[in-house]
Each structure stands twice: as C-alpha cells, then as structure tokens.
Amino acid sequence: MTEKDHNEKSNKSLFSKLQEGLSKTKKGMVGKFDQVFSAYGKVNEELLEEIEEILITSDVGMNTTMKLMEKLKQEVKNRHISDALQVKDVLKDIIQESLDKGEKHQLKETNPLVVLVVGVNGVGKTTSIAKIANKCKVEGRTVLLAAGDTFRAAAIEQLEIWGQRVGINVIGHKEGSDPAAVIFDAIQSAKAKKIDVLICDTAGRLHNKKNLMNELEKIYKVLNREYPEAEKEILLVLDAATGQNAIRQAIEFNEITDVTGIVLTKLDGTAKGGIILSIAEELDIPVKYIGVGESMEDLQEFDAKSFVDALF
C-alpha cells in the first residue's frame, strides 16, 4: 500500500468515525430539517419559521439563529431559489461558512509550545489533555504534561495514569500545592530536555472566580517570565451536552484568560449539536478539537467542511 493510499484509508476511517459520532445530532437536527424540506414544496414564510424553530431547539441559541436566518433569507433571494429542497444546500453552505475560521483551527506547530488547558470540572479536561498529547506524540513531537490541577482530589493521579498509558512523563506535586510552582518545575524540565510541547492542566473551579483568576494570573506570569520564547495556546474544554451553559462558561473563562481555541467534548452524546454554531458565531473562538467518542482517535482536529459533510 502506498503512502497516499494509506492516508486516504486513514482519512476515510476518521470521517466514518466522525459520521458515527455525530449520528445523534444528525438524527436530531438534520433529521428534522429533512422532514421539513420534504414537507414543503415551495419556499414560503412557514418553511423559514420551521427552520428557525429547529435551530433554536438544537441549542444554536437565539442570537446565532437570527444571524443565520438573515443570511439564509438573503442567499435564497440572491440565488432565486423557490424549491424547498434546494434550501438545504444553502443552509449547509451558511453553516460551513459560519464554522470556518481558516487556519486558526490548527494547534500551533511552532516549537516550543505551551498549551494551557482550562475548563470546569467534569467536562473531560484530563482525557482531552491525554488525547491531545497522544496526537502530538504521533506527529513526532516530544511532549511533557504538567499536573497543575492541585485542588481536585485524584486529578494528579488521573493525569499520571493517562501519562503512563500514552507513554508521556508527568510533572506533579502533592495535592494542595501551589499550581504555579508545578508549572515552574515543568518549564525547567521542558527546557532542560528540549521538549516540543508542554501541556498544563489547571484547576476547574468557576464558582470561585477570584481565586481561579489569581491562580491563572500567577501561572501566566511564571510562563512569560520563565519561558518567553515559547508559543502559547489556551484551550478551553467545553461539554457539548451542557448546551447554552457551555456558552456562559466560555464567556466567563474568556474574561479571565485569552482563550485561543475550544475543545468541544461529548458531541456524540447529544442530539443538539447546534451549540458548536453558537460558539463559532457568538464567541468568534475557533473550535480546535471535537470529541465524538471514547477512544484516542475520537478526539478529532476540527475541520468545518468535514464536520458539515458528516452532518448532512
């Protein structure tokens, strides 16, 4: 098998995993669209109202729905479309355009790179860190993990177990120690060993924003003082199943940190995958990874075209 054939086979299997992972959303949101487009012969006000209702009930959110509907009506008019079934292609184009932030979806390729991972507890932060670390390792980059969530019971241990599974070292202190001190030690180790990517876990407590802000500010200072030459990424992990609550979390974290990308987990567990549109449109933060299952390969680099093709 040639390298080209191998890559095509690999891309096909990733796409089929994506389709499989999005099956609930496809059945929920896109299934409803199909029913509506089949029920109406011609484009009229009722059809547009039905589309609007499906978007709102699929967690797209009111603001984003209004923006998308405005674009849809304009495009239908511009393309002189009167057949209801043709509206589906227009909607597909608009959704893809809304999600596509160009090259910003890629994790920075410059070495050394520090990835600070933030998010509330329970969204799949630790497993996402392990999967991103594994992806970097497969790409041939050397990786080190920092167990900076020193407050949650067993967070350090959980990261160490994942580190052993993927064959990556973890720098950690005991529970309750200063997170900034952990990051400091991890930076020294990364520099000494010429590590390409340092991925840092952080505490996920939003109910006490002041403490969280202070901790993150301390970590920033340490990063900028000790490792100014490293590129920085701040990834926010959100659970797709929490719907509009994920948007609120993103707004609050973005106030505290300058989030450069979203990791959207558990997309396979919801029929309301429209939350991804809300994130792209309202927050203007690129989605870098999406979780569509439990295995290592099920955290996929986000690609707007593949995502929309798999959905529709």
N, C-alpha and C positions, 0 to 999 in steps of 0.2 A: 504494500500500500504506500502510495506517495504521500509526502507531507501535506500536499494540497487536499488529497482525498481524506486524510486523517483529520485535517482541520474542518473540512466540510461535514464529516461524520460527527465530530465533536460539537460543531455549531448546531447541527440538527438535533442532537440529543439535548443540548441546552435549551433549544427552542421548544422541544416537546415537553421538557420539564417545566418550562415557563407556562406553556398552554395548560398543562396538568394543574400547576399551582394556582392558576387564575380561573380554574373551572367554576368555582363558586360565584366569583364576580361576573364571569361570562354568562352563567346561567341567570344570575340576578339582574344585573344592569342591562347587559347586551341582549339577553333573552327578552326582556320587557320591550326594548327598542324594536326588536324583530317583530314582535306581536303587533305593536302599534303601526309600524311601517306597512305590514301586510294588511292590517285592518282598514287603512285609509288608501284610497286610490289616488287622490289629489292632495296637493299641499294646501292646507287651509289653517285658520286660526286654531281650530280644535286640535289638529295634529301638533302644532307648535306648543300648545298648552300641555299636551300629554308628554312631550319630550322634556319640557321644563320640569314637570312633576317627577318624572323618572330620575332626572339629575339631582333634584333636591333630596329625594328619598334614598339616593345611593351615596349619601354623605359628601356630595360635591359642595354643599354649602350655598347659601343664598347669594352672596356677592359673586362668587365664581360662576354660578348658574346664570345670573343676569348677564355677566360679561360674555359667556359662551353663547347664550341665546341671541345676544345682539349681533355677534359675529356670524352666527348661523343664518339669521334672517337676512343679513347683508349679502352673504355669499349666495344664498338661494336666489336672491334678487339679481345679483351680478351674473350668475350662471344661467339665468332664465329657466330655473327648474320648476316644473309643475307636477312631476310624478313623485309620489311619496317615497317610493323605494330608492330613488336617486339621492334623497336627503341623507341616507345612511352614509354614503361616500363623503358627502360634505362634512357631516358630523365627525367622521373618522379623521379627516384632514385637520379639522379645527382642534380636536383633542390632541392629535400628534404635535401640532404647532405649539399648542399651549404647554405641553410637557417638555418640549425640546429646548434645552439650554446650551446646545452645542457641545464644545469640548469640556465645559465645566463639570460634566457628569463623571469625567475620569479622575481617579485619585492621582495626585501629583506624582510624576515619575522621577523628579529630581531627588538625588540622594545627597546628604542625609535628609530624611523626612521624619518629623514628629507628628503623630496622629493622636490628638486628644479626643477621647470618646466620652460624650456626655449623654444624660438621659435619666429619667426617673427609674426607680427600681421596678423590676417585673416586665420590662419591655423587651428583654432578650439582649441586653447590653453585652454580657460576658460571652455568650455564644457567638454574637456578631463579631466581637474582637477576635475570637479564635478563628472564625471563618475568614475574616479579612487577612489575618496573619498568615493563615494557610495559603491564601491566594497569592500574597506577596512572595511567600517561600517558593511556591510552584513557578512563579515568574523568574525565580533565580535571585531574588533579593534576600539579604540576611535580615533577620527580624529579632527584636527583643521586646518583651512585654513588661509593663510596669503595673503592679497591683496597687493603684492609687486610691481604690475604694477601701479605706481602712476602717470605715464605720459600720458597714453591714456585716453581720455575723456570717462567716463562711465565704465571704466574697473573695478573699485572698486565696483560700483553699480551692475554691471553684476554678479560679483562673489558673492556679498551679496544675490542677488536674487536666485542664484543657491544654496547657502548655506541654505537658508530658505526652498527651495524645498526638499533638501535631509536631512534636519534637522541637519546641522553641523554649528557650530559657525565660524564666520569670524573676524579676527583681521585686522583692516584697519585704515589708517589715511586719511586726506583730500587729494584731488588731488594736485599733485605737490610737496608733501612732500618727505623726504628722504627715499628711499626704504629700506636701511639698518636699519633705525630706526623702520620701520614696522616689519622687521624680528626680530629685537632685542626684541620688545614687544611681538611678537608671541612666541618666545622661552621662555621668562619668564612665559607667560601664560601656555604654554605646560608643562613646568617643574612643575609649581605650581599645575596644575590639573592632573599631571602624564598621559599626553596624549601619546598614542602609536605612532601615525603618524601625523607629521606636514607637510602639503603640501603648498609650497610657489609659488605664481605666480611671474613672473618677466617681466620687460619691453621687448617688442619685436621690437627693432629698430636696424636693421643691417646697415642702411645707415650711421649711425654714430658709427662705431665700437669702436672707442677710448672711447667714453662715456659709451657705453654698457660694455666694458671690465672693466672700472673703477668701474662701479656700481656693477658688478658681483664679482669683487675682494673684494670690501668693504663687500658685503654680505657674501662671503666665510670667511673673517676674523672674522666677527661677529659670524658666525656659529661655527667656530673652537674654538674661544675664549670662547663663552658662552655655547656651547653645545658639548664639545669634546667627551662625552660618547655616543652621538647619531650616528647611522649608517647614511650614506649619499647616496642618489641616485640623479643623474642629468638626467632628462628625456627631450629629445628634441622632440618637436612636429613638424611633417612634414605633408604637404598636398600631398597625393599620386597623385592628379591630376596635380601637377606642374611639374611632370616628372623629367628630369635631373637637373632642377633648385633646386629641393629638395636636391640633392647630393651636389651641391655647398653650399647651406645653411648649410648642415651638416658639411662639411669640415671647413667652417668659424666658426661655433659655437664650433666645436671640438678644434679649435685653441685657443679659449677663455676659454672654460670650458672642463673638463674631462668628456665627456658625457658617462653615463653608460648604457643608453638604449634609444630606439626610440619608439615614439608613432606615428604610421602612420595612419592619418585620411583620410576620404573620399575615401576609397578604393572602395566603392560601386558606386562612381561617375565616374570611369574611366574604359575604356576598355584596358588600357595599364598598367596593374598591375605589369609589369615586373620591375618597379622601386624598388620593395622590394628585388629583387635579386641583383641589383646594390648596395643597402645599405649593404646587408649582406656580399657581396663579396669584394667590394672596401673599405668599411669603417671598416669592422670587428667589428661593433657595433651591439649587439643583438636587435632585434625588441621585445619590451615587450608587447605592445598593438597594436591592429589594429581596426580601426573604419569602420564598414560595415553598418552603418545606423544611424538614428537619436535618437533612444530610448536608455535608460540606458544600456540595455543588449547588445546593438550593438557595444559597445567598448569591445572587447574580448581579453583575455590574449592570446598571440601568441603561437601557437604550430605548429611546422613545418609539422608534419605528417598530422594533421587535415587540415591545410591550403592546402597542396598539394592534399590530398584526395578530398577536396571540389572543388578544381580547375579542377582536372582530372576526 
